[in-house]
Amino acid sequence: MIRLARNGKKKHPHYRIVVLEKSKRRDGRYIDMLGHYNPKTNPASIHLDKEKYDFWIGKGAQATDTVKSFLGKIE
């Protein structure tokens, strides 16, 4: 599963875009980090390694709707 893992302190979120098992916790140990997302900047900053993303999608990983929406914003 490709999804967001929350970092940052209270009321100042910062997210990592990670690959992890679907049954793991949101902030549990991840297999690979693909990028990061900071919603507090204006506009929100998104960094996503497309090569790694394509590799994991090819392996059968499924991205959440939020992560899928980032692809449209990056291109």
N, C-alpha and C positions, 0 to 999 in steps of 0.2 A: 504494500500500500504506500502511495506517495501522499504525504499530508504534512500539516504544519505542526511544529512542536514549539510551545511557548517558552520564551526566555524573557528576561527583563524583570524589573521590580514592579511593585504594585502601581497600577494606573499608568505604567509606561511599558507597554508590551513591545516585544521584538520577537519575531518568529523565525525559526529555521525551517527550510523545506527539506524534509527527510524521507528516507525509505525505511520502512519497518514492517514487521509482521502485523497483520490486521488485529490480532488479539492482544497486542501489547498496549500499555498505557500511553496516553497522549505524549507525555514527557519521558517515556521509558528509553531504554537503550536502542539506538537506531543502527541500521546496517550501513547507510551511506548518507552524507549530507550533500544536497544538490544546490543549495543556495540559501538566501535569507530574504526576509520581507520586513520592512519597517513602516507601519501605518501612520506613525506620528509625524513624519516629514510631509511637507507639502510641495509637490505631490508625493504620494507614498513611493518609497524606493523599493524596487524589486530587483534581485540579482538571481538568475537561474542559469545553471550550466546546462545548455540544451543537449550537449553530447551525452552527458550522464543521464539526463531525463529520457532521451531516446533509447539509450541502452537498457534502462530499467523497464520502460514500456515494452520493448522488444522481448524482455524476459518474462513478461506477463503481469507486471505490477499495474495496479489500477490507481489513477490519480483521483483525488477528491474534486468536487465541483469548484471549490475555491482555487485549488492549484491549477486546474484547467483554465480558469478565467485569467490567470496570470499570463498564460501564453499569448493571449490576444493583446495584452497590454505591453508586452515586451517587443513584439514584432512590429 
